[in-house]
Amino acid sequence: TVLPTPDEVQAAKAYVDSKEDLDLIDDASRFLVAVHDVPNLHDRLLLHQFRGCFTECVATLHNQLSTMNNALQQVRGSTSFKSILVLILKTGNILNDGTARGDACGFRMNTLLQLSTLKQVEQSDPDSNSAGASSLTLVDHLVGLISVQKKELLCMTQELSSVHDATRVELDDVGSNINKLRADLRRLQDASDGSP
């Protein structure tokens, strides 16, 4: 920190009172002598720091929020994404037919993560009752089905071009940066209200 400690302020006052030559002390000490009696030094330095980085901080936040907004709009407007979700829902209803989970009207988005863990089970030998696990997942089957029967859905990545960039934006960081800007503004406002 560049703020002088109370001991340094006292030492700077004593040096000024002694009327010694400033050329006899080092640069750091000359700095302390120069700022030791500046009123509201801490608040002034905070203001200058805030002013110096405010435009860049706001621009960064604006870019991050714009990226998120663009991605959300693309997801909402993507017909390919909606069609793929419908296909996943229908596949889940077929797999769960006859159970309490069959004939569902929807699913939670976090269940999409399970699609890559659900593996196909095949009979190793038709005459045998033993079953062997395949390396194909439900995602593999869905991709195969789409690439053969619904090739138009493969353009989904073009419809969702901002989503990749949006995955790099941490909403918690954006929120904490906004809260920090608000707190800094509030602290500066309080300091200016209390200044003579």
N, CA and C atoms as a LAMMPS dump frame, in Angstrom:
ITEM: TIMESTEP
0
ITEM: NUMBER OF ATOMS
588
ITEM: BOX BOUNDS ff ff ff
-5.0000000000000000e+02 5.0000000000000000e+02
-5.0000000000000000e+02 5.0000000000000000e+02
-5.0000000000000000e+02 5.0000000000000000e+02
ITEM: ATOMS id mol type element x y z
1 1 1 N 0.848 -1.191 0
2 1 2 C 0 0 0
3 1 3 C 0.888 1.246 0
4 2 1 N 0.415 2.299 -0.616
5 2 2 C 1.187 3.54 -0.684
6 2 3 C 0.824 4.495 0.434
7 3 1 N -0.14 4.122 1.241
8 3 2 C -0.544 4.998 2.34
9 3 3 C 0.49 4.964 3.452
10 4 1 N 0.865 6.121 3.947
11 4 2 C 1.816 6.13 5.059
12 4 3 C 1.148 5.637 6.347
13 5 1 N 1.914 4.925 7.13
14 5 2 C 1.413 4.473 8.43
15 5 3 C 1.427 5.668 9.384
16 6 1 N 0.715 5.591 10.505
17 6 2 C 0.76 6.693 11.481
18 6 3 C 2.18 7.029 11.936
19 7 1 N 3.021 6.02 12.103
20 7 2 C 4.414 6.275 12.493
21 7 3 C 5.148 7.041 11.402
22 8 1 N 4.901 6.681 10.159
23 8 2 C 5.552 7.367 9.041
24 8 3 C 5.065 8.813 8.927
25 9 1 N 3.779 9.034 9.192
26 9 2 C 3.237 10.404 9.166
27 9 3 C 3.925 11.241 10.243
28 10 1 N 4.059 10.688 11.437
29 10 2 C 4.728 11.408 12.524
30 10 3 C 6.188 11.714 12.172
31 11 1 N 6.858 10.737 11.571
32 11 2 C 8.26 10.932 11.189
33 11 3 C 8.375 12.005 10.105
34 12 1 N 7.428 11.997 9.157
35 12 2 C 7.446 13.005 8.088
36 12 3 C 7.192 14.39 8.666
37 13 1 N 6.244 14.504 9.609
38 13 2 C 5.973 15.806 10.255
39 13 3 C 7.219 16.296 10.987
40 14 1 N 7.864 15.4 11.695
41 14 2 C 9.08 15.774 12.446
42 14 3 C 10.173 16.229 11.486
43 15 1 N 10.291 15.568 10.357
44 15 2 C 11.32 15.949 9.395
45 15 3 C 11.021 17.323 8.795
46 16 1 N 9.733 17.569 8.462
47 16 2 C 9.355 18.874 7.91
48 16 3 C 9.599 19.964 8.953
49 17 1 N 9.244 19.683 10.206
50 17 2 C 9.439 20.667 11.282
51 17 3 C 10.922 20.959 11.517
52 18 1 N 11.759 19.975 11.251
53 18 2 C 13.189 20.176 11.466
54 18 3 C 13.824 21.018 10.36
55 19 1 N 13.096 21.23 9.296
56 19 2 C 13.533 22.048 8.16
57 19 3 C 14.83 21.538 7.529
58 20 1 N 15.027 20.23 7.614
59 20 2 C 16.183 19.606 6.96
60 20 3 C 15.969 19.629 5.449
61 21 1 N 17.053 19.481 4.691
62 21 2 C 17.016 19.485 3.229
63 21 3 C 16.411 18.165 2.728
64 22 1 N 15.472 18.248 1.793
65 22 2 C 14.823 17.047 1.254
66 22 3 C 15.769 16.21 0.407
67 23 1 N 16.829 16.796 -0.073
68 23 2 C 17.784 16.042 -0.887
69 23 3 C 18.574 15.044 -0.049
70 24 1 N 18.511 15.156 1.255
71 24 2 C 19.25 14.256 2.131
72 24 3 C 18.535 12.919 2.353
73 25 1 N 17.259 12.84 1.963
74 25 2 C 16.495 11.603 2.212
75 25 3 C 16.218 10.884 0.885
76 26 1 N 15.885 9.606 1.006
77 26 2 C 15.637 8.803 -0.208
78 26 3 C 14.268 9.129 -0.818
79 27 1 N 14.002 8.553 -1.992
80 27 2 C 12.76 8.849 -2.725
81 27 3 C 11.508 8.463 -1.937
82 28 1 N 11.536 7.305 -1.288
83 28 2 C 10.367 6.86 -0.521
84 28 3 C 10.065 7.837 0.618
85 29 1 N 11.098 8.294 1.274
86 29 2 C 10.901 9.248 2.371
87 29 3 C 10.402 10.588 1.842
88 30 1 N 10.918 11.017 0.676
89 30 2 C 10.425 12.264 0.078
90 30 3 C 8.944 12.139 -0.255
91 31 1 N 8.555 10.956 -0.727
92 31 2 C 7.138 10.722 -1.013
93 31 3 C 6.308 10.869 0.26
94 32 1 N 6.759 10.268 1.336
95 32 2 C 6.038 10.36 2.611
96 32 3 C 5.924 11.807 3.078
97 33 1 N 6.983 12.568 2.914
98 33 2 C 6.941 13.983 3.298
99 33 3 C 5.933 14.728 2.43
100 34 1 N 5.88 14.375 1.143
101 34 2 C 4.981 15.077 0.219
102 34 3 C 3.506 14.785 0.504
103 35 1 N 3.184 13.556 0.962
104 35 2 C 1.765 13.193 1.124
105 35 3 C 1.311 13.134 2.576
106 36 1 N 2.192 13.344 3.512
107 36 2 C 1.819 13.107 4.913
108 36 3 C 0.683 14.007 5.395
109 37 1 N 0.523 15.185 4.801
110 37 2 C -0.513 16.095 5.284
111 37 3 C -1.648 16.305 4.27
112 38 1 N -1.73 15.421 3.287
113 38 2 C -2.833 15.521 2.315
114 38 3 C -4.116 15.063 3.009
115 39 1 N -5.146 15.922 3.016
116 39 2 C -6.388 15.525 3.685
117 39 3 C -7.097 14.409 2.904
118 40 1 N -7.668 13.487 3.622
119 40 2 C -8.443 12.382 3.034
120 40 3 C -7.646 11.632 1.976
121 41 1 N -6.393 11.373 2.252
122 41 2 C -5.519 10.727 1.273
123 41 3 C -6.058 9.361 0.863
124 42 1 N -6.467 8.587 1.832
125 42 2 C -6.978 7.245 1.536
126 42 3 C -8.154 7.316 0.578
127 43 1 N -9.126 8.157 0.86
128 43 2 C -10.307 8.282 0.008
129 43 3 C -9.938 8.801 -1.378
130 44 1 N -8.993 9.725 -1.431
131 44 2 C -8.57 10.272 -2.725
132 44 3 C -7.88 9.206 -3.574
133 45 1 N -7.033 8.412 -2.949
134 45 2 C -6.368 7.342 -3.691
135 45 3 C -7.374 6.304 -4.174
136 46 1 N -8.342 5.989 -3.326
137 46 2 C -9.399 5.057 -3.751
138 46 3 C -10.173 5.614 -4.942
139 47 1 N -10.476 6.889 -4.893
140 47 2 C -11.191 7.523 -5.996
141 47 3 C -10.383 7.449 -7.287
142 48 1 N -9.111 7.751 -7.213
143 48 2 C -8.268 7.697 -8.417
144 48 3 C -8.141 6.273 -8.942
145 49 1 N -7.999 5.33 -8.039
146 49 2 C -7.927 3.924 -8.463
147 49 3 C -9.244 3.51 -9.115
148 50 1 N -10.35 3.879 -8.504
149 50 2 C -11.666 3.54 -9.029
150 50 3 C -11.874 4.178 -10.403
151 51 1 N -11.532 5.454 -10.506
152 51 2 C -11.662 6.172 -11.763
153 51 3 C -10.806 5.545 -12.857
154 52 1 N -9.624 5.114 -12.485
155 52 2 C -8.703 4.535 -13.456
156 52 3 C -9.163 3.21 -14.029
157 53 1 N -9.857 2.42 -13.236
158 53 2 C -10.256 1.09 -13.719
159 53 3 C -11.754 0.97 -14.002
160 54 1 N -12.53 1.994 -13.712
161 54 2 C -13.986 1.909 -13.849
162 54 3 C -14.413 1.587 -15.275
163 55 1 N -13.906 2.324 -16.255
164 55 2 C -14.333 2.131 -17.644
165 55 3 C -14.007 0.728 -18.119
166 56 1 N -12.809 0.261 -17.786
167 56 2 C -12.415 -1.081 -18.197
168 56 3 C -13.268 -2.15 -17.511
169 57 1 N -13.536 -1.971 -16.233
170 57 2 C -14.366 -2.931 -15.488
171 57 3 C -15.773 -2.995 -16.065
172 58 1 N -16.358 -1.828 -16.334
173 58 2 C -17.716 -1.793 -16.878
174 58 3 C -17.745 -2.406 -18.279
175 59 1 N -16.725 -2.122 -19.094
176 59 2 C -16.672 -2.693 -20.44
177 59 3 C -16.566 -4.216 -20.387
178 60 1 N -15.741 -4.723 -19.471
179 60 2 C -15.592 -6.172 -19.327
180 60 3 C -16.912 -6.802 -18.888
181 61 1 N -17.562 -6.204 -17.894
182 61 2 C -18.85 -6.724 -17.435
183 61 3 C -19.891 -6.662 -18.548
184 62 1 N -19.901 -5.573 -19.293
185 62 2 C -20.853 -5.423 -20.393
186 62 3 C -20.634 -6.519 -21.443
187 63 1 N -19.373 -6.775 -21.792
188 63 2 C -19.074 -7.824 -22.768
189 63 3 C -19.499 -9.199 -22.264
190 64 1 N -19.229 -9.481 -21
191 64 2 C -19.611 -10.776 -20.438
192 64 3 C -21.128 -10.942 -20.416
193 65 1 N -21.835 -9.9 -19.997
194 65 2 C -23.292 -9.984 -19.947
195 65 3 C -23.89 -10.047 -21.342
196 66 1 N -23.302 -9.356 -22.295
197 66 2 C -23.78 -9.426 -23.68
198 66 3 C -23.587 -10.826 -24.249
199 67 1 N -22.438 -11.417 -23.954
200 67 2 C -22.175 -12.782 -24.418
201 67 3 C -23.2 -13.744 -23.837
202 68 1 N -23.465 -13.61 -22.53
203 68 2 C -24.464 -14.475 -21.898
204 68 3 C -25.852 -14.25 -22.492
205 69 1 N -26.208 -12.998 -22.684
206 69 2 C -27.52 -12.676 -23.239
207 69 3 C -27.662 -13.231 -24.653
208 70 1 N -26.632 -13.057 -25.487
209 70 2 C -26.676 -13.593 -26.848
210 70 3 C -26.839 -15.106 -26.836
211 71 1 N -26.094 -15.77 -25.959
212 71 2 C -26.191 -17.227 -25.873
213 71 3 C -27.589 -17.659 -25.432
214 72 1 N -28.144 -16.971 -24.446
215 72 2 C -29.489 -17.322 -23.975
216 72 3 C -30.528 -17.109 -25.071
217 73 1 N -30.4 -16.01 -25.818
218 73 2 C -31.335 -15.753 -26.918
219 73 3 C -31.201 -16.819 -27.999
220 74 1 N -29.968 -17.228 -28.278
221 74 2 C -29.769 -18.274 -29.277
222 74 3 C -30.375 -19.604 -28.824
223 75 1 N -30.189 -19.936 -27.561
224 75 2 C -30.759 -21.184 -27.04
225 75 3 C -32.286 -21.132 -27.11
226 76 1 N -32.862 -19.998 -26.714
227 76 2 C -34.317 -19.857 -26.759
228 76 3 C -34.867 -19.939 -28.173
229 77 1 N -34.13 -19.397 -29.143
230 77 2 C -34.635 -19.338 -30.51
231 77 3 C -34.227 -20.484 -31.405
232 78 1 N -33.395 -21.393 -30.915
233 78 2 C -32.89 -22.475 -31.753
234 78 3 C -33.934 -23.571 -31.95
235 79 1 N -34.379 -23.719 -33.17
236 79 2 C -35.341 -24.794 -33.471
237 79 3 C -34.64 -26.145 -33.436
238 80 1 N -33.372 -26.195 -33.838
239 80 2 C -32.631 -27.457 -33.815
240 80 3 C -32.473 -27.962 -32.384
241 81 1 N -32.125 -27.055 -31.47
242 81 2 C -31.953 -27.454 -30.073
243 81 3 C -33.27 -27.973 -29.496
244 82 1 N -34.359 -27.27 -29.805
245 82 2 C -35.67 -27.717 -29.326
246 82 3 C -36.009 -29.093 -29.886
247 83 1 N -35.713 -29.307 -31.162
248 83 2 C -36.016 -30.608 -31.782
249 83 3 C -35.187 -31.721 -31.157
250 84 1 N -33.934 -31.417 -30.835
251 84 2 C -33.086 -32.428 -30.191
252 84 3 C -33.607 -32.74 -28.792
253 85 1 N -34.056 -31.719 -28.064
254 85 2 C -34.633 -31.967 -26.736
255 85 3 C -35.899 -32.819 -26.834
256 86 1 N -36.713 -32.566 -27.853
257 86 2 C -37.922 -33.385 -28.062
258 86 3 C -37.526 -34.83 -28.361
259 87 1 N -36.501 -35.002 -29.195
260 87 2 C -36.011 -36.34 -29.513
261 87 3 C -35.513 -37.045 -28.251
262 88 1 N -34.809 -36.337 -27.401
263 88 2 C -34.321 -36.919 -26.14
264 88 3 C -35.499 -37.3 -25.246
265 89 1 N -36.502 -36.431 -25.175
266 89 2 C -37.69 -36.731 -24.367
267 89 3 C -38.397 -37.98 -24.883
268 90 1 N -38.57 -38.067 -26.185
269 90 2 C -39.234 -39.246 -26.769
270 90 3 C -38.424 -40.509 -26.526
271 91 1 N -37.103 -40.405 -26.651
272 91 2 C -36.232 -41.557 -26.401
273 91 3 C -36.359 -41.998 -24.94
274 92 1 N -36.356 -41.035 -24.027
275 92 2 C -36.521 -41.363 -22.611
276 92 3 C -37.864 -42.016 -22.334
277 93 1 N -38.921 -41.543 -22.98
278 93 2 C -40.244 -42.139 -22.792
279 93 3 C -40.291 -43.562 -23.336
280 94 1 N -39.59 -43.815 -24.453
281 94 2 C -39.548 -45.173 -24.997
282 94 3 C -38.783 -46.093 -24.052
283 95 1 N -37.64 -45.613 -23.559
284 95 2 C -36.84 -46.433 -22.646
285 95 3 C -37.549 -46.692 -21.323
286 96 1 N -38.368 -45.739 -20.887
287 96 2 C -39.064 -45.868 -19.605
288 96 3 C -40.505 -46.327 -19.754
289 97 1 N -40.877 -46.802 -20.937
290 97 2 C -42.248 -47.245 -21.184
291 97 3 C -42.64 -48.339 -20.191
292 98 1 N -43.808 -48.198 -19.643
293 98 2 C -44.305 -49.178 -18.684
294 98 3 C -43.877 -48.898 -17.257
295 99 1 N -43.143 -47.823 -17.048
296 99 2 C -42.732 -47.462 -15.691
297 99 3 C -43.407 -46.149 -15.305
298 100 1 N -43.211 -45.741 -14.082
299 100 2 C -43.791 -44.475 -13.61
300 100 3 C -43.149 -43.283 -14.314
301 101 1 N -41.962 -43.493 -14.866
302 101 2 C -41.258 -42.404 -15.533
303 101 3 C -41.606 -42.312 -17.021
304 102 1 N -42.304 -43.288 -17.537
305 102 2 C -42.674 -43.26 -18.955
306 102 3 C -43.732 -42.201 -19.208
307 103 1 N -43.879 -41.804 -20.422
308 103 2 C -44.869 -40.806 -20.853
309 103 3 C -44.688 -39.47 -20.122
310 104 1 N -43.435 -39.081 -19.956
311 104 2 C -43.133 -37.81 -19.29
312 104 3 C -43.402 -36.648 -20.245
313 105 1 N -43.742 -35.513 -19.668
314 105 2 C -43.986 -34.296 -20.456
315 105 3 C -42.728 -33.442 -20.575
316 106 1 N -41.715 -33.74 -19.781
317 106 2 C -40.488 -32.957 -19.801
318 106 3 C -39.446 -33.609 -18.913
319 107 1 N -38.311 -32.957 -18.828
320 107 2 C -37.235 -33.459 -17.967
321 107 3 C -36.391 -32.28 -17.509
322 108 1 N -35.633 -32.522 -16.456
323 108 2 C -34.733 -31.476 -15.954
324 108 3 C -33.469 -31.449 -16.805
325 109 1 N -32.931 -30.244 -17.009
326 109 2 C -31.764 -30.113 -17.875
327 109 3 C -30.553 -30.861 -17.324
328 110 1 N -30.46 -31.006 -16.007
329 110 2 C -29.295 -31.708 -15.457
330 110 3 C -29.313 -33.199 -15.795
331 111 1 N -30.453 -33.728 -16.227
332 111 2 C -30.492 -35.139 -16.636
333 111 3 C -29.79 -35.357 -17.969
334 112 1 N -29.538 -34.292 -18.712
335 112 2 C -28.796 -34.437 -19.969
336 112 3 C -27.398 -34.996 -19.717
337 113 1 N -26.829 -34.713 -18.56
338 113 2 C -25.498 -35.221 -18.227
339 113 3 C -25.491 -36.751 -18.157
340 114 1 N -26.637 -37.34 -17.84
341 114 2 C -26.717 -38.79 -17.701
342 114 3 C -26.729 -39.505 -19.052
343 115 1 N -26.987 -38.782 -20.138
344 115 2 C -27.06 -39.416 -21.453
345 115 3 C -25.732 -40.044 -21.851
346 116 1 N -24.635 -39.467 -21.426
347 116 2 C -23.331 -40.019 -21.794
348 116 3 C -22.917 -41.188 -20.905
349 117 1 N -23.642 -41.419 -19.824
350 117 2 C -23.296 -42.541 -18.935
351 117 3 C -24.19 -43.757 -19.172
352 118 1 N -25.307 -43.559 -19.854
353 118 2 C -26.227 -44.668 -20.123
354 118 3 C -25.693 -45.469 -21.301
355 119 1 N -25.298 -46.717 -21.053
356 119 2 C -24.668 -47.548 -22.086
357 119 3 C -25.62 -48.642 -22.54
358 120 1 N -25.395 -49.048 -23.772
359 120 2 C -26.202 -50.092 -24.387
360 120 3 C -25.764 -51.439 -23.838
361 121 1 N -26.729 -52.334 -23.617
362 121 2 C -26.422 -53.705 -23.202
363 121 3 C -26.865 -54.615 -24.326
364 122 1 N -25.944 -55.461 -24.801
365 122 2 C -26.227 -56.367 -25.911
366 122 3 C -26.027 -57.804 -25.458
367 123 1 N -26.699 -58.688 -26.152
368 123 2 C -26.463 -60.12 -25.938
369 123 3 C -25.146 -60.476 -26.627
370 124 1 N -24.206 -61.107 -25.921
371 124 2 C -22.959 -61.478 -26.569
372 124 3 C -23.172 -62.634 -27.529
373 125 1 N -23.992 -63.589 -27.133
374 125 2 C -24.271 -64.742 -27.983
375 125 3 C -25.774 -64.933 -27.978
376 126 1 N -26.413 -64.987 -29.143
377 126 2 C -27.874 -65.11 -29.178
378 126 3 C -28.386 -66.341 -28.442
379 127 1 N -27.602 -67.424 -28.403
380 127 2 C -28.056 -68.645 -27.723
381 127 3 C -27.767 -68.598 -26.232
382 128 1 N -26.98 -67.613 -25.824
383 128 2 C -26.602 -67.521 -24.416
384 128 3 C -27.47 -66.489 -23.714
385 129 1 N -27.622 -66.632 -22.43
386 129 2 C -28.38 -65.661 -21.643
387 129 3 C -27.49 -64.568 -21.076
388 130 1 N -26.186 -64.614 -21.377
389 130 2 C -25.296 -63.611 -20.797
390 130 3 C -25.339 -62.334 -21.624
391 131 1 N -25.263 -61.238 -20.933
392 131 2 C -25.306 -59.935 -21.593
393 131 3 C -23.964 -59.251 -21.417
394 132 1 N -23.519 -58.545 -22.448
395 132 2 C -22.259 -57.813 -22.373
396 132 3 C -22.516 -56.333 -22.598
397 133 1 N -21.749 -55.498 -21.952
398 133 2 C -21.931 -54.056 -22.102
399 133 3 C -21.229 -53.582 -23.364
400 134 1 N -21.889 -52.717 -24.093
401 134 2 C -21.312 -52.117 -25.287
402 134 3 C -20.664 -50.792 -24.905
403 135 1 N -19.796 -50.29 -25.769
404 135 2 C -19.172 -49.005 -25.484
405 135 3 C -20.021 -47.855 -26.002
406 136 1 N -21.117 -48.151 -26.673
407 136 2 C -21.987 -47.099 -27.2
408 136 3 C -22.891 -46.552 -26.092
409 137 1 N -22.959 -45.24 -26.03
410 137 2 C -23.832 -44.59 -25.055
411 137 3 C -25.093 -44.118 -25.755
412 138 1 N -26.03 -43.632 -24.972
413 138 2 C -27.262 -43.096 -25.536
414 138 3 C -26.961 -41.88 -26.414
415 139 1 N -25.959 -41.103 -26.048
416 139 2 C -25.555 -39.969 -26.884
417 139 3 C -25.104 -40.462 -28.252
418 140 1 N -24.309 -41.543 -28.285
419 140 2 C -23.847 -42.096 -29.561
420 140 3 C -25.022 -42.505 -30.438
421 141 1 N -26.022 -43.152 -29.824
422 141 2 C -27.205 -43.578 -30.591
423 141 3 C -27.986 -42.364 -31.107
424 142 1 N -28.137 -41.36 -30.28
425 142 2 C -28.869 -40.155 -30.699
426 142 3 C -28.146 -39.435 -31.837
427 143 1 N -26.834 -39.344 -31.736
428 143 2 C -26.054 -38.699 -32.805
429 143 3 C -26.18 -39.499 -34.094
430 144 1 N -26.102 -40.805 -33.992
431 144 2 C -26.27 -41.655 -35.18
432 144 3 C -27.647 -41.485 -35.801
433 145 1 N -28.663 -41.452 -34.971
434 145 2 C -30.037 -41.277 -35.46
435 145 3 C -30.201 -39.92 -36.143
436 146 1 N -29.678 -38.88 -35.526
437 146 2 C -29.787 -37.534 -36.094
438 146 3 C -29.025 -37.436 -37.415
439 147 1 N -27.813 -38.003 -37.462
440 147 2 C -27.006 -37.882 -38.68
441 147 3 C -27.601 -38.658 -39.848
442 148 1 N -28.412 -39.655 -39.561
443 148 2 C -29.037 -40.42 -40.643
444 148 3 C -30.426 -39.886 -40.984
445 149 1 N -31.25 -39.646 -39.967
446 149 2 C -32.647 -39.31 -40.213
447 149 3 C -32.97 -37.817 -40.147
448 150 1 N -32.206 -37.037 -39.418
449 150 2 C -32.533 -35.614 -39.236
450 150 3 C -31.276 -34.76 -39.388
451 151 1 N -30.649 -34.828 -40.553
452 151 2 C -29.384 -34.118 -40.777
453 151 3 C -29.507 -32.613 -40.571
454 152 1 N -30.703 -32.07 -40.761
455 152 2 C -30.886 -30.621 -40.595
456 152 3 C -30.628 -30.168 -39.159
457 153 1 N -30.712 -31.095 -38.213
458 153 2 C -30.462 -30.739 -36.814
459 153 3 C -28.967 -30.58 -36.522
460 154 1 N -28.116 -31.028 -37.42
461 154 2 C -26.673 -30.912 -37.214
462 154 3 C -26.194 -29.466 -37.315
463 155 1 N -27.04 -28.569 -37.805
464 155 2 C -26.661 -27.155 -37.897
465 155 3 C -26.835 -26.442 -36.553
466 156 1 N -27.136 -27.175 -35.512
467 156 2 C -27.371 -26.58 -34.203
468 156 3 C -26.181 -25.749 -33.726
469 157 1 N -24.961 -26.186 -34.027
470 157 2 C -23.789 -25.429 -33.569
471 157 3 C -23.74 -24.046 -34.201
472 158 1 N -24.246 -23.911 -35.42
473 158 2 C -24.297 -22.592 -36.058
474 158 3 C -25.352 -21.715 -35.389
475 159 1 N -26.461 -22.318 -34.999
476 159 2 C -27.523 -21.566 -34.325
477 159 3 C -27.1 -21.137 -32.926
478 160 1 N -26.165 -21.859 -32.336
479 160 2 C -25.737 -21.599 -30.949
480 160 3 C -24.278 -21.141 -30.907
481 161 1 N -23.904 -20.247 -31.805
482 161 2 C -22.505 -19.831 -31.937
483 161 3 C -21.961 -19.117 -30.696
484 162 1 N -22.798 -18.454 -29.915
485 162 2 C -22.328 -17.714 -28.733
486 162 3 C -22.237 -18.583 -27.48
487 163 1 N -22.782 -19.784 -27.537
488 163 2 C -22.838 -20.622 -26.337
489 163 3 C -21.429 -21.012 -25.875
490 164 1 N -20.545 -21.324 -26.804
491 164 2 C -19.182 -21.716 -26.414
492 164 3 C -18.497 -20.601 -25.636
493 165 1 N -18.605 -19.372 -26.135
494 165 2 C -17.993 -18.236 -25.42
495 165 3 C -18.672 -18.003 -24.07
496 166 1 N -19.973 -18.227 -24.009
497 166 2 C -20.71 -18.007 -22.764
498 166 3 C -20.319 -19.011 -21.686
499 167 1 N -19.857 -20.18 -22.073
500 167 2 C -19.454 -21.174 -21.072
501 167 3 C -18.206 -20.73 -20.319
502 168 1 N -17.46 -19.774 -20.878
503 168 2 C -16.257 -19.26 -20.209
504 168 3 C -16.58 -18.173 -19.195
505 169 1 N -17.798 -17.672 -19.204
506 169 2 C -18.194 -16.603 -18.297
507 169 3 C -18.686 -17.234 -16.997
508 170 1 N -18.076 -16.856 -15.907
509 170 2 C -18.492 -17.334 -14.588
510 170 3 C -19.478 -16.334 -13.999
511 171 1 N -20.728 -16.732 -13.874
512 171 2 C -21.748 -15.817 -13.353
513 171 3 C -21.442 -15.357 -11.932
514 172 1 N -20.852 -16.225 -11.142
515 172 2 C -20.49 -15.826 -9.771
516 172 3 C -19.472 -14.686 -9.798
517 173 1 N -18.508 -14.773 -10.725
518 173 2 C -17.505 -13.708 -10.842
519 173 3 C -18.145 -12.41 -11.313
520 174 1 N -19.055 -12.51 -12.289
521 174 2 C -19.749 -11.31 -12.782
522 174 3 C -20.523 -10.658 -11.64
523 175 1 N -21.257 -11.472 -10.894
524 175 2 C -22.031 -10.951 -9.763
525 175 3 C -21.148 -10.314 -8.702
526 176 1 N -20.029 -10.963 -8.386
527 176 2 C -19.151 -10.392 -7.354
528 176 3 C -18.478 -9.113 -7.855
529 177 1 N -18.157 -9.046 -9.152
530 177 2 C -17.569 -7.815 -9.699
531 177 3 C -18.578 -6.667 -9.695
532 178 1 N -19.828 -6.966 -9.998
533 178 2 C -20.871 -5.936 -9.938
534 178 3 C -21.053 -5.462 -8.5
535 179 1 N -21.089 -6.406 -7.575
536 179 2 C -21.231 -6.036 -6.152
537 179 3 C -20.038 -5.228 -5.661
538 180 1 N -18.833 -5.549 -6.141
539 180 2 C -17.648 -4.785 -5.753
540 180 3 C -17.739 -3.354 -6.29
541 181 1 N -18.169 -3.191 -7.538
542 181 2 C -18.343 -1.842 -8.087
543 181 3 C -19.367 -1.052 -7.281
544 182 1 N -20.459 -1.702 -6.93
545 182 2 C -21.495 -1.033 -6.125
546 182 3 C -20.94 -0.613 -4.765
547 183 1 N -20.212 -1.525 -4.132
548 183 2 C -19.648 -1.218 -2.808
549 183 3 C -18.634 -0.084 -2.901
550 184 1 N -17.797 -0.101 -3.941
551 184 2 C -16.826 0.981 -4.117
552 184 3 C -17.533 2.311 -4.345
553 185 1 N -18.573 2.299 -5.176
554 185 2 C -19.338 3.528 -5.414
555 185 3 C -19.97 4.04 -4.124
556 186 1 N -20.535 3.12 -3.348
557 186 2 C -21.177 3.49 -2.089
558 186 3 C -20.148 4.067 -1.108
559 187 1 N -18.978 3.417 -1.04
560 187 2 C -17.926 3.888 -0.137
561 187 3 C -17.442 5.277 -0.564
562 188 1 N -17.276 5.491 -1.862
563 188 2 C -16.851 6.809 -2.353
564 188 3 C -17.924 7.865 -2.116
565 189 1 N -19.19 7.469 -2.275
566 189 2 C -20.302 8.404 -2.019
567 189 3 C -20.32 8.786 -0.549
568 190 1 N -20.163 7.794 0.323
569 190 2 C -20.144 8.066 1.761
570 190 3 C -18.964 8.953 2.119
571 191 1 N -17.815 8.721 1.502
572 191 2 C -16.63 9.527 1.782
573 191 3 C -16.83 10.968 1.312
574 192 1 N -17.463 11.119 0.148
575 192 2 C -17.669 12.485 -0.356
576 192 3 C -18.746 13.208 0.457
577 193 1 N -19.734 12.483 0.959
578 193 2 C -20.749 13.102 1.815
579 193 3 C -20.162 13.57 3.145
580 194 1 N -19.159 12.823 3.617
581 194 2 C -18.554 13.155 4.904
582 194 3 C -17.387 14.128 4.794
583 195 1 N -16.97 14.45 3.54
584 195 2 C -15.838 15.377 3.367
585 195 3 C -16.264 16.801 3.628
586 196 1 N -15.312 17.635 4.167
587 196 2 C -15.653 19.043 4.405
588 196 3 C -15.72 19.802 3.101
